[in-house]
Amino acid sequence: MLKYTIKRLFQSLLTVLLVISAVFLLLRLLPTDYFFTEEQLIKLTEEQQQDLLRANGYLDPPFVQLGNFYKNLVKTEHKAHYFDSVNLVDDATFEISFFDKGAAAKVKPEDVSFERADGQTQDVAITVVNVAVKADAPNTVVLTTDNPVQKKINYRVTVGDHNGTFTVRKEGKSVAMKDEMATGTWDYITHMRVWLNFGKSHRVQTGLDVTEIIASKMAISMKIGLAALAIALAIGVPLGIMQARYKDGLLDGAGQAFTIFINAVPHLVTYFLVMIVGSRLFGLPIQYTVTNPNSAILPMIALSMGSIASYMLWMRRYMVDELNKDYIRLAKLKGMSTTQVMFRHVMKNAFLPLAQYLPYSVLLTVGGSILVEKMFGVPGLGNLLPDAIAKYDSNLVIAVVSLYASLGIMGLFLGDVLMIILDPRIRLTEKGGTR
């Protein structure tokens, strides 16, 4: 299984890279005017435009540009702590530890100040009168103040250009010692941040990183998409099971009619019917707004309709196929009732083919739906790609296409791995690692 998983993962990554490369090279066939903002096209002379294109590498050979794109695709950022900890020795003595051992020796009394972090005026001013490096800890300074600190107050300590907040805890007349000191949040926190750099948008939202644009819209699309998927699973799968259980009955006929209607009628008509029924009969808002949770109901229902019909259709089919197999007949001959057979054997085996596509469906909820988001005014990711293409925002197009390709391909990969885990009948051959 490990060999197969590694092989499939490698194939998936290779496919994603090929898709990104193809889109990048195709976009480089566009006229160079589309690499400028509208303001730049007006203000810059032809010579200045050429200089800017040359400086950004747009005049290099296409495959050189592709190499530079991949070279700058992954960015890292590292920031380190300035402060390590603050401890209160007594009423008027502090110890401040630094991550940088050289920082302690540079601290002077005039560099250090204390103030209330909540912005209120201090009852008693605190001034540092002496600074000394701790003998047994070269990265720690001992600060002596002219007045005692007040209990249960949030203080902001500033050392040069760096500052952080902390709280002094005192119970009655006792003073909080080292281990009782509550270290707060600091301006400089150690972390390594890694992100994908697709450049800045130059037409849709000029000057903003395309990753920020996508991230701001992705959350909305994913919220509505996941809710729609949950609705589809909760309704479509049970109805498909009931259709198979009462095959050729009234419920089965109604379910098949619904499935045929949803698949035959254009999606736009279905969404329009959801909009009319929801707004007229139930008074639900048509236009989505972030401040009104009820405005998300109609987009969720509209987006789930196609999936409900699909789950009903395929669950019924797989259930009927399983019911006609020999092991089901044998189970019935041994005295098991139809209900027992359905829940113990048929349902589990029939759901496995659907389970294979669940990771794919979950990941693609990020992408949103162009029609649903357009009709209901949802500011999600669905409209971003058409908008970027219409405005020739090449950086944004590459980023969105890369996202869709990655989600789709990784969804199929995870589905294959899930099938290997769930279905013991699947065995991988030694040669080639295929199913």
ABEGO torsion letter per residue (X at the ends): XAAAAAAAAAAAAAAAAAAAAAAAAAAAABBAAAABBAAAAAABBAAAAAAAAAAAGAABBAAAAAAAAAAAABBBBBBBBABABBBBABAABBBBBBABAAAAAABBAAABBBBBAAGBBBABBBBBABBBBBAABAABBBBBBABBBBBGBBBBBBBEABBBBBBBBBBEABBBBAAABBBBBBABBBBBBBBBBAEBBAAABBGBBAAAAAAAAAAAAAAAAAAAAAAAAAAAAAAAAAAAABBGBAAAAAAAAAAAAAAABBAAAAAAAAAAAAAAAAGBBABBBAABAAAAAAAAAAAAAAAAAAAAAAAAAAAAAAAABAAAAAAAAAGBBAAAAAAAAAAAAAAAAAAAAAAAAAAAAAAEBAAAAAAAGBBBAAAAAAAAAAAGBAAAAAAAAAAAAAAAAAAAAAAAAAAAAABAABBBBABGGBX
